[in-house]
Amino acid sequence: MTAATLGGFLRPASDHIAAAARFQPADLRASSALAAARQAQRVVAVMSHYLGDVTPYGDYEAAASPDMEPLMRTAADMRQALEMAAGSLDHAVPDPGSVGAAPEDPLAACLAAAGTSLAAGRDLLVTHFATGADGIRAGESQWSTAIVSPPVTRALLEEISRWSQQLALLAATLTSAAAVDPATPATVLQGLGGACQWLLSASAAFEEGQHDDPAAQAGAELLEAIPANSVPQRRPPAEDERATRLCEGVTVSAGRLRVIARRTAGQAAWSPAATAASWRWTAKAAAVTSHLSELILRSLAERPEHLAGITPAAQLHTAAEAAARACARWREVAVSWKQMTTETRGLSAPVIADASDLVLRLGRLASGDPKWTPSQPVSAGLQNPSELAPGPARAAMIAAAVHEAVDALACVAAADLHAVGTACTAGRVYAPTSTLPEDYDVPRPFGNPAPVTVAILLDAYREAEHASIQAVTAMDAVAVTLHTPSRMLAAARAATAPAEGSSPRHQGGIQPGGPAQTLPDLKDAAGRRQPGPVEQAVRRLAVPDPVLVLRAAAIDKAARKLVAEAEQSSSRRRAARQEEDPARPGRAGRTAARVAAESFPHEPPATTARQQTASPPRPAGPRNPHRPPSEGR
Amino acid sequence: MDEIGIMRARVDEALGLAETLVAAKDAFGLLLEMTEQCEERRDELFAAYAFASAAAAEARHIITAAPSLPPGPAMPASHPAPFTADQDTTAAALAGLARVLTMRLSAAGLQAGGARDQAACLDAATEASRIHQLLARDS
């Protein structure tokens, strides 16, 4: 079973929306308008949430930022329009009905299915981010940066623009059908009409903002390829696996390693499963994996005529050499661990099983022996290149497996560098006392290693990470040339490279937490949306550009939000002042009894505070004209 | 090869827990050095030597933590001369040393009085068994 990808949800949603848009008035039942409007409201709301996730700008910022990058401006405009459309549909159908029940009306059922697919797709995207206690949303996977990259964002906007256009057509159809039914409430007609207008505005916002981008197709492919950030089910190696199953298994193990290594890296300060034995063994496994990858790549390079007529032999040799360098760097990591240990022992780290599966399967691919284990030699049965890759399809499949493996090693290197650094800082790493400098007076068999030893270890990890990244980069070129299934890993890396120079909001998947906050629209007594002063002014000018109307509405909304924030701030200041000054009129809870109690003397007059601190009483005598009148009272 | 044979005899003839632990620690040190040398060659048994060296390094730390290991500096780790024997002969010799370590440490663990000594002996025996499985040249 292949992993879930965003395309698996977006494509059905697209099909359902397109099918809904093809409904003709003659196909509609009497109750279709209401039922369909109810479901359409959900679809449009989810579409606006997609844009809220990629647009870290609130209403005020979007309205007051003239220098916003064009793609973000387009996304903000479209989000605004879709929120308006959802609001109009909400006005048309005030009673949301039962959310869980499947609609009976075929058009509503179609839209309900679209809404469900879109919501599930958004849930998939959300797995790649987490909101911290500080409210900042940060990336949780290597896909996080790609998801918010310009190519993927543009592809998403293009899809949503197309859906908006189709839903606008549907809204117009529903309006026509509802208009001939005298029982249809006026609010329904107004809501559908308003939704149609705003959906067209959303679509127009993209048309205005789009750029001629030759990478648009790549962005669309990448959008569909985004996987869920979850741990696939482990698939233990079996002894009867042949090339196809071995390659599938490598992909599963690589996927598990990426997620597990990243998730457990932060636990190294306290987890008893994070042991030196595990890190040492993982480094060895990475070295062996790199070595086996080198053997496989050199074998593939020996039969360039089987590579679909293209001769990537040079690329394969480059990748093989990069894998050999990565092997050497990982061996150095293991050597650096030779003199160090942790207080807990054993191969208990969560990555051990999957790293072992990776070694087994690559070894079986390289040797051609489905029962190969590390105790057996490889080259004794190293597959004849023509048996390893008898044709272009098999060559691409095997190259993809190697690509996945080296990509996973790069992730492991980054994660382990972080984990080991954390463990060293937490004092969990020890060295035998006999290996410590002479001035270390440690009356036990083990003590914390010298800082220079730790530095050597961490430097070794950095070198291994660097070498692994170089190996991945070399394999990216091979994957693109051979058009392997793993080429999306290369595409994701390529998509994020330009994002390094863009605004901080668009980097690294780090965004303010959650969708931007918005205010509900102003409505009149009948519940109809009321345009604000700026929107009214723009509408009076009868400008043909719906995006201008959209931005005017956004400015009105941002202004209302700013006023609301100012009112809240003022209320808080008033409340704080009243708390500090109990004599201030209007203090809550200041009853007559409380006032009386404050005035009641709590001590006998002879022992009031003033008299206690004053000098001892003098004998009565003439009044001193220089003493202030208040003294002695 | 002589070094391996000498070390094997020393482990086999060690008397008592303390002497066994000292011999085992030195034996694991020799295993570590020799498997790392073999790794350098990156020949057909690269994977076997890589994981065997990891196990030898861990076993040496386990023995070092055993309470009954006598204090004081151990015998300096030997730096075996580069060997020219074929890979199968070398692997078989190292596997033989690992097998002896497995047997002697398992026995010492059963006879050890303290729980920590028992655990150290048995855990080190497990690592030695792992090395034997990796390097044994039976079919």
Interface residues (C-beta under 8 A of the other chain):
Chain A: A276 A277 R280 W281 K284 A285 A287 V288 H291 L292 C327 R331 A334 V335 W337 K338 T341 R345 G346 V359 G363 P374 S375 Q376 P377 V378 S379 A380 P432 S434 P445 F446
Chain B: L32 E36 E39 R42 D43 E44 L45 F46 A47 A48 A50 F51 S53 A54 A57 E58 H61 I62 T64 A65 L69 P73 A74 Q87 D123 Q133 L134 L135 A136
